Amino acid sequence: MTKTKNNYFSKLFKQNKGILAPMAGVTNLPYRIFMKEMGCRIFVSEMVSAKGIFYGSKNTFPLMETNEIEHRDCACGIQIFGSDPEIMGKITNEHLNDTEFDFIDINMGCPMKKIVNNGDGSALLKDLVKAREVTEAVKKNSTKPLSVKVRLGFNEKYILDIIKAVEDGGADMITVHGRTREQVFTGEVDYDEIKKAKENADVPIVVNGDLDNYLKAKEKMDYTKTDAVMIGRGANYDPFIFSQFNELIEGKEVSVYNNQDKINAARKHFEIHMKYSTAKKSVVEFRKYLYWYIKGIKNSAKIRNSINNIFEQEQVYEVFDRIDDILKEGE
């Protein structure tokens, strides 16, 4: 069992307590670099299939893109998913150890049917012996620190059993999303269960789930007495959430931002996206971010309806200009 003393994550969290959550199709390299610009210092990649790596899938390796920029004064982990201990151990030894990623994260929390039906993600929470074996296989073959992302359970809550299984497997840190798999992303997050996990764990615990503003992130970290927070969807709608969270925990005056500031940040994101994205349709890939950025802006419905017709870089800047005009009209 890994103890907190001399723990990589314990040392990491002394400097930074906000982590960008892994989100499929979202937390690619350009997005992580953008979030670094916005104050985040710890990232986790979107989840990567262990079998995809093992069998050399051409669609898998682009998900493993990283560069020295996101590791400069920051830490970035790669998240993998899979349920075959042998494959998980083998790809760790033969592929992940040679990457620039600072740590490895195992996904045991994804609730999506496609993942669960293959026995991966949160399906591992139904078989804690296998969950321990998967963790152990990666740990034994890794030269990097190891974290595991879990939920409170599959249909019911049994977080203490889950914590014990992955700790026994050698996890150096555990992120707990405060819902069961059955809840997916609906219903209340049970922060009491996360607090209980922290009280009984021997490794750092990170709180995750519905942390959609900096005040709530700090409040739930304090309530659960966890070591850090992991923020996912909250960052999609509020690119300033990490900088504000950092200012709050450092006792500084928290900066205030408006919709114009958000659109200016969106422009910066798009510039970074176009510089670092290797997707064949980089502009099309950016559409989902545009939807998030205009959320909450009055009279933006017409713009929202036109986003699916964006194919060229110039069209994105036209959208930004139209939003600028809407915001000026509202002054």
LOPAGU-931163 format. One record per residue (C-alpha): residue number from 1; x negated, z, y. Coordinates in steps of 0.05 Angstrom, whole numbers, plus 5000, padded with zeros to 4 digits. Each point is the difference from the previous one (the first is absolute). Layout:
// residues N
@i->NUM, xx->X, zz->Z, yy->Y
...
// end
This chain:
// residues 331
@i->1, xx->5000, zz->5000, yy->5000
@i->2, xx->4973, zz->4981, yy->5068
@i->3, xx->4994, zz->5058, yy->5049
@i->4, xx->5006, zz->4997, yy->5075
@i->5, xx->4929, zz->5023, yy->5011
@i->6, xx->4954, zz->4942, yy->5018
@i->7, xx->5061, zz->4955, yy->4995
@i->8, xx->4992, zz->4932, yy->5034
@i->9, xx->5070, zz->5001, yy->5029
@i->10, xx->4995, zz->5071, yy->5025
@i->11, xx->4941, zz->4979, yy->5042
@i->12, xx->5034, zz->4936, yy->5021
@i->13, xx->5062, zz->5037, yy->5024
@i->14, xx->4959, zz->5046, yy->5044
@i->15, xx->4990, zz->4940, yy->5045
@i->16, xx->5065, zz->4961, yy->4991
@i->17, xx->5068, zz->5021, yy->4972
@i->18, xx->5040, zz->4936, yy->5007
@i->19, xx->5000, zz->4947, yy->4944
@i->20, xx->5032, zz->4931, yy->5002
@i->21, xx->5042, zz->4994, yy->4937
@i->22, xx->4991, zz->4942, yy->4951
@i->23, xx->5059, zz->4952, yy->5009
@i->24, xx->5007, zz->4937, yy->4959
@i->25, xx->4998, zz->4938, yy->5043
@i->26, xx->4985, zz->5041, yy->5062
@i->27, xx->4934, zz->5038, yy->5000
@i->28, xx->4955, zz->4939, yy->4993
@i->29, xx->4931, zz->4997, yy->5032
@i->30, xx->5023, zz->4976, yy->5069
@i->31, xx->5053, zz->5054, yy->5004
@i->32, xx->4951, zz->5054, yy->4981
@i->33, xx->4951, zz->4976, yy->5053
@i->34, xx->5056, zz->5000, yy->5051
@i->35, xx->5020, zz->5071, yy->4981
@i->36, xx->4928, zz->5021, yy->5009
@i->37, xx->5005, zz->4974, yy->5071
@i->38, xx->5063, zz->5042, yy->5008
@i->39, xx->4966, zz->5065, yy->4979
@i->40, xx->5005, zz->5004, yy->4924
@i->41, xx->4935, zz->5017, yy->4963
@i->42, xx->5021, zz->5002, yy->4927
@i->43, xx->5034, zz->4942, yy->4965
@i->44, xx->5022, zz->4980, yy->4930
@i->45, xx->5008, zz->4927, yy->4980
@i->46, xx->5064, zz->4970, yy->4974
@i->47, xx->5005, zz->5012, yy->4925
@i->48, xx->4959, zz->4955, yy->4954
@i->49, xx->5017, zz->4986, yy->4928
@i->50, xx->4948, zz->5025, yy->4951
@i->51, xx->5021, zz->4946, yy->4950
@i->52, xx->4995, zz->4948, yy->5056
@i->53, xx->4927, zz->5020, yy->5010
@i->54, xx->4987, zz->5005, yy->4925
@i->55, xx->5027, zz->4930, yy->4986
@i->56, xx->4971, zz->4969, yy->5063
@i->57, xx->5065, zz->4982, yy->5035
@i->58, xx->4985, zz->4957, yy->5060
@i->59, xx->5057, zz->5034, yy->5038
@i->60, xx->4971, zz->5069, yy->4989
@i->61, xx->4931, zz->4997, yy->5031
@i->62, xx->5023, zz->4982, yy->5071
@i->63, xx->5035, zz->5068, yy->5000
@i->64, xx->4931, zz->5032, yy->4993
@i->65, xx->4972, zz->4972, yy->5065
@i->66, xx->4962, zz->5049, yy->5043
@i->67, xx->4943, zz->4997, yy->5049
@i->68, xx->4951, zz->5046, yy->5035
@i->69, xx->5044, zz->5006, yy->5062
@i->70, xx->5053, zz->5043, yy->4967
@i->71, xx->4947, zz->5044, yy->4968
@i->72, xx->4963, zz->5013, yy->5065
@i->73, xx->5015, zz->5073, yy->5018
@i->74, xx->5061, zz->4995, yy->4954
@i->75, xx->5017, zz->5005, yy->4926
@i->76, xx->5039, zz->4949, yy->4961
@i->77, xx->5024, zz->5006, yy->4928
@i->78, xx->5025, zz->4948, yy->4952
@i->79, xx->5064, zz->5015, yy->4963
@i->80, xx->5008, zz->4975, yy->4929
@i->81, xx->5059, zz->5003, yy->4953
@i->82, xx->5002, zz->4996, yy->4924
@i->83, xx->5016, zz->5041, yy->4938
@i->84, xx->4948, zz->4978, yy->4950
@i->85, xx->4943, zz->5051, yy->5003
@i->86, xx->4950, zz->4952, yy->4969
@i->87, xx->5014, zz->4945, yy->5051
@i->88, xx->5001, zz->5049, yy->5058
@i->89, xx->4932, zz->5028, yy->4980
@i->90, xx->4970, zz->4932, yy->4987
@i->91, xx->5020, zz->4968, yy->5067
@i->92, xx->4976, zz->5063, yy->5036
@i->93, xx->4931, zz->4994, yy->4968
@i->94, xx->4993, zz->4924, yy->5004
@i->95, xx->5034, zz->4985, yy->5066
@i->96, xx->5020, zz->5059, yy->5045
@i->97, xx->4934, zz->5037, yy->5000
@i->98, xx->4966, zz->4939, yy->5030
@i->99, xx->5049, zz->4994, yy->5058
@i->100, xx->4991, zz->5029, yy->5069
@i->101, xx->5062, zz->5043, yy->4993
@i->102, xx->4985, zz->5074, yy->5011
@i->103, xx->5048, zz->5028, yy->4948
@i->104, xx->5049, zz->4978, yy->4946
@i->105, xx->5074, zz->5018, yy->5001
@i->106, xx->5046, zz->4995, yy->4939
@i->107, xx->5072, zz->4982, yy->5013
@i->108, xx->5047, zz->5044, yy->4960
@i->109, xx->5056, zz->4998, yy->5051
@i->110, xx->5025, zz->4929, yy->5008
@i->111, xx->5074, zz->5000, yy->4984
@i->112, xx->5012, zz->4925, yy->4997
@i->113, xx->5033, zz->4975, yy->4936
@i->114, xx->4949, zz->4945, yy->4988
@i->115, xx->4944, zz->5051, yy->4999
@i->116, xx->5038, zz->5055, yy->4963
@i->117, xx->5025, zz->4954, yy->4945
@i->118, xx->4928, zz->4984, yy->4983
@i->119, xx->4985, zz->5074, yy->4992
@i->120, xx->4960, zz->5003, yy->5065
@i->121, xx->5009, zz->5036, yy->5066
@i->122, xx->5049, zz->5058, yy->4995
@i->123, xx->5014, zz->4984, yy->4927
@i->124, xx->4937, zz->5039, yy->4985
@i->125, xx->5036, zz->5062, yy->5024
@i->126, xx->5043, zz->4996, yy->4937
@i->127, xx->4938, zz->5006, yy->4956
@i->128, xx->4953, zz->5052, yy->5029
@i->129, xx->4952, zz->4995, yy->4942
@i->130, xx->4989, zz->4927, yy->5017
@i->131, xx->4997, zz->5017, yy->5074
@i->132, xx->4943, zz->5047, yy->4985
@i->133, xx->4966, zz->4949, yy->4955
@i->134, xx->5005, zz->4945, yy->5054
@i->135, xx->4971, zz->5048, yy->5052
@i->136, xx->4945, zz->5022, yy->4953
@i->137, xx->4981, zz->4928, yy->4983
@i->138, xx->4991, zz->4981, yy->5073
@i->139, xx->4964, zz->5065, yy->5016
@i->140, xx->4950, zz->4993, yy->4943
@i->141, xx->4983, zz->4929, yy->5019
@i->142, xx->4999, zz->5008, yy->5076
@i->143, xx->4942, zz->5012, yy->5046
@i->144, xx->5050, zz->5013, yy->5056
@i->145, xx->5048, zz->5057, yy->5016
@i->146, xx->5069, zz->4994, yy->4969
@i->147, xx->5069, zz->5014, yy->5029
@i->148, xx->5068, zz->4992, yy->4967
@i->149, xx->5067, zz->4987, yy->5035
@i->150, xx->5060, zz->5030, yy->4965
@i->151, xx->5073, zz->5018, yy->5010
@i->152, xx->5037, zz->5065, yy->4984
@i->153, xx->5021, zz->4973, yy->4932
@i->154, xx->5038, zz->4942, yy->4969
@i->155, xx->5073, zz->5021, yy->4996
@i->156, xx->4988, zz->5074, yy->5011
@i->157, xx->4948, zz->5042, yy->5038
@i->158, xx->4941, zz->5027, yy->4961
@i->159, xx->4944, zz->4993, yy->5050
@i->160, xx->4958, zz->5058, yy->4973
@i->161, xx->4995, zz->4966, yy->4932
@i->162, xx->4980, zz->4936, yy->5034
@i->163, xx->4947, zz->5035, yy->5043
@i->164, xx->4970, zz->5032, yy->4938
@i->165, xx->4997, zz->4935, yy->4961
@i->166, xx->4963, zz->4960, yy->5054
@i->167, xx->4955, zz->5059, yy->5018
@i->168, xx->4981, zz->5007, yy->4927
@i->169, xx->4985, zz->4926, yy->5000
@i->170, xx->4951, zz->5010, yy->5057
@i->171, xx->5037, zz->4982, yy->5064
@i->172, xx->4963, zz->5022, yy->5063
@i->173, xx->5062, zz->4996, yy->5044
@i->174, xx->5074, zz->4990, yy->4989
@i->175, xx->5051, zz->4970, yy->5048
@i->176, xx->5071, zz->5023, yy->4987
@i->177, xx->5060, zz->4958, yy->5022
@i->178, xx->5057, zz->5049, yy->5005
@i->179, xx->5052, zz->4962, yy->4960
@i->180, xx->5011, zz->4984, yy->4927
@i->181, xx->4997, zz->4929, yy->4974
@i->182, xx->5075, zz->5001, yy->4992
@i->183, xx->5008, zz->5010, yy->5076
@i->184, xx->4954, zz->4941, yy->5015
@i->185, xx->4998, zz->5005, yy->5077
@i->186, xx->5069, zz->5031, yy->5011
@i->187, xx->5023, zz->5072, yy->5006
@i->188, xx->4964, zz->5060, yy->5028
@i->189, xx->4926, zz->5010, yy->4992
@i->190, xx->4989, zz->5068, yy->4967
@i->191, xx->4943, zz->5031, yy->5039
@i->192, xx->5010, zz->5066, yy->4964
@i->193, xx->4977, zz->4967, yy->4936
@i->194, xx->4939, zz->4972, yy->5035
@i->195, xx->4985, zz->5069, yy->5027
@i->196, xx->5005, zz->5027, yy->4929
@i->197, xx->4952, zz->4947, yy->4977
@i->198, xx->4949, zz->5020, yy->5053
@i->199, xx->5007, zz->5074, yy->4981
@i->200, xx->4984, zz->4985, yy->4928
@i->201, xx->4948, zz->4944, yy->5005
@i->202, xx->4925, zz->5007, yy->4996
@i->203, xx->4986, zz->4935, yy->5038
@i->204, xx->5022, zz->4977, yy->5070
@i->205, xx->5073, zz->4980, yy->5004
@i->206, xx->5028, zz->4949, yy->5050
@i->207, xx->5072, zz->5000, yy->5023
@i->208, xx->5038, zz->4933, yy->5000
@i->209, xx->5071, zz->4977, yy->5013
@i->210, xx->5042, zz->4985, yy->5062
@i->211, xx->4945, zz->5020, yy->5049
@i->212, xx->5026, zz->4952, yy->5053
@i->213, xx->4973, zz->5033, yy->5063
@i->214, xx->4939, zz->5040, yy->5018
@i->215, xx->5038, zz->5065, yy->5013
@i->216, xx->5032, zz->4999, yy->4931
@i->217, xx->4934, zz->4983, yy->4967
@i->218, xx->4967, zz->5062, yy->5031
@i->219, xx->5061, zz->5043, yy->4986
@i->220, xx->5002, zz->4982, yy->4926
@i->221, xx->4925, zz->5006, yy->4991
@i->222, xx->5004, zz->5070, yy->5030
@i->223, xx->5061, zz->5019, yy->4959
@i->224, xx->4972, zz->4977, yy->4933
@i->225, xx->4930, zz->5024, yy->5018
@i->226, xx->4974, zz->4935, yy->4973
@i->227, xx->4932, zz->4972, yy->5017
@i->228, xx->5022, zz->4935, yy->5033
@i->229, xx->5059, zz->4953, yy->5010
@i->230, xx->5011, zz->4930, yy->4973
@i->231, xx->5042, zz->4955, yy->5045
@i->232, xx->5029, zz->4934, yy->4977
@i->233, xx->5063, zz->4969, yy->5029
@i->234, xx->4995, zz->5044, yy->5062
@i->235, xx->4938, zz->4963, yy->5021
@i->236, xx->5035, zz->4933, yy->4992
@i->237, xx->5049, zz->5016, yy->5055
@i->238, xx->4954, zz->5044, yy->5043
@i->239, xx->4928, zz->4975, yy->5004
@i->240, xx->4982, zz->5060, yy->5043
@i->241, xx->5019, zz->5053, yy->4948
@i->242, xx->4929, zz->5014, yy->4978
@i->243, xx->4969, zz->5006, yy->5069
@i->244, xx->5057, zz->5047, yy->5021
@i->245, xx->4993, zz->5041, yy->4937
@i->246, xx->4925, zz->5006, yy->5011
@i->247, xx->5010, zz->5022, yy->5072
@i->248, xx->5051, zz->5052, yy->4978
@i->249, xx->4957, zz->5032, yy->4946
@i->250, xx->4940, zz->5000, yy->5047
@i->251, xx->5039, zz->5037, yy->5053
@i->252, xx->4997, zz->4943, yy->5050
@i->253, xx->5055, zz->4975, yy->5045
@i->254, xx->5039, zz->4950, yy->4958
@i->255, xx->5004, zz->4930, yy->5031
@i->256, xx->5068, zz->4969, yy->5013
@i->257, xx->5014, zz->4926, yy->4984
@i->258, xx->5058, zz->4953, yy->5016
@i->259, xx->5025, zz->4935, yy->4970
@i->260, xx->4954, zz->4959, yy->5043
@i->261, xx->4941, zz->5039, yy->4973
@i->262, xx->5026, zz->4985, yy->4930
@i->263, xx->5004, zz->4926, yy->5013
@i->264, xx->4930, zz->5000, yy->5030
@i->265, xx->4976, zz->5034, yy->4936
@i->266, xx->5037, zz->4947, yy->4960
@i->267, xx->4961, zz->4946, yy->5036
@i->268, xx->4935, zz->5036, yy->4981
@i->269, xx->5024, zz->5004, yy->4928
@i->270, xx->5015, zz->4925, yy->4999
@i->271, xx->4931, zz->4983, yy->5027
@i->272, xx->4967, zz->5043, yy->4947
@i->273, xx->5046, zz->4971, yy->4947
@i->274, xx->4981, zz->4929, yy->5017
@i->275, xx->4926, zz->5017, yy->5001
@i->276, xx->4997, zz->5035, yy->4933
@i->277, xx->5058, zz->4974, yy->4959
@i->278, xx->4981, zz->4953, yy->4943
@i->279, xx->5072, zz->4984, yy->4981
@i->280, xx->5018, zz->4926, yy->4998
@i->281, xx->5059, zz->5014, yy->5046
@i->282, xx->4973, zz->5053, yy->5046
@i->283, xx->5054, zz->4992, yy->5053
@i->284, xx->5056, zz->5002, yy->4949
@i->285, xx->4969, zz->5063, yy->4971
@i->286, xx->5004, zz->5033, yy->5069
@i->287, xx->5076, zz->4991, yy->5006
@i->288, xx->5016, zz->5067, yy->4967
@i->289, xx->4958, zz->5037, yy->5051
@i->290, xx->5038, zz->4965, yy->5057
@i->291, xx->5066, zz->5026, yy->4973
@i->292, xx->4973, zz->5071, yy->5002
@i->293, xx->4971, zz->4994, yy->5069
@i->294, xx->5064, zz->4977, yy->5033
@i->295, xx->5043, zz->5053, yy->4966
@i->296, xx->5033, zz->5044, yy->5053
@i->297, xx->4991, zz->4951, yy->5057
@i->298, xx->5066, zz->4984, yy->5032
@i->299, xx->5025, zz->4928, yy->5001
@i->300, xx->4948, zz->4978, yy->4949
@i->301, xx->5051, zz->4975, yy->4949
@i->302, xx->4989, zz->4926, yy->5019
@i->303, xx->4926, zz->5008, yy->4991
@i->304, xx->5010, zz->5035, yy->4933
@i->305, xx->5042, zz->4941, yy->4975
@i->306, xx->4946, zz->4950, yy->5019
@i->307, xx->4941, zz->5034, yy->4966
@i->308, xx->5012, zz->4965, yy->4934
@i->309, xx->4988, zz->4934, yy->5035
@i->310, xx->4930, zz->5020, yy->5023
@i->311, xx->4945, zz->4959, yy->4968
@i->312, xx->4948, zz->4990, yy->5054
@i->313, xx->4955, zz->5047, yy->5039
@i->314, xx->5029, zz->4977, yy->5067
@i->315, xx->5070, zz->5019, yy->4978
@i->316, xx->4978, zz->5072, yy->4990
@i->317, xx->4974, zz->5004, yy->5071
@i->318, xx->5065, zz->4969, yy->5024
@i->319, xx->5037, zz->5057, yy->4966
@i->320, xx->4955, zz->5050, yy->5035
@i->321, xx->5013, zz->4967, yy->5067
@i->322, xx->5076, zz->5001, yy->4988
@i->323, xx->4996, zz->5074, yy->4984
@i->324, xx->4960, zz->5012, yy->5063
@i->325, xx->5056, zz->4966, yy->5040
@i->326, xx->5054, zz->5043, yy->4965
@i->327, xx->4961, zz->5063, yy->5016
@i->328, xx->4991, zz->4980, yy->5073
@i->329, xx->5075, zz->4986, yy->5006
@i->330, xx->5013, zz->5071, yy->4975
@i->331, xx->4957, zz->5033, yy->5053
// end
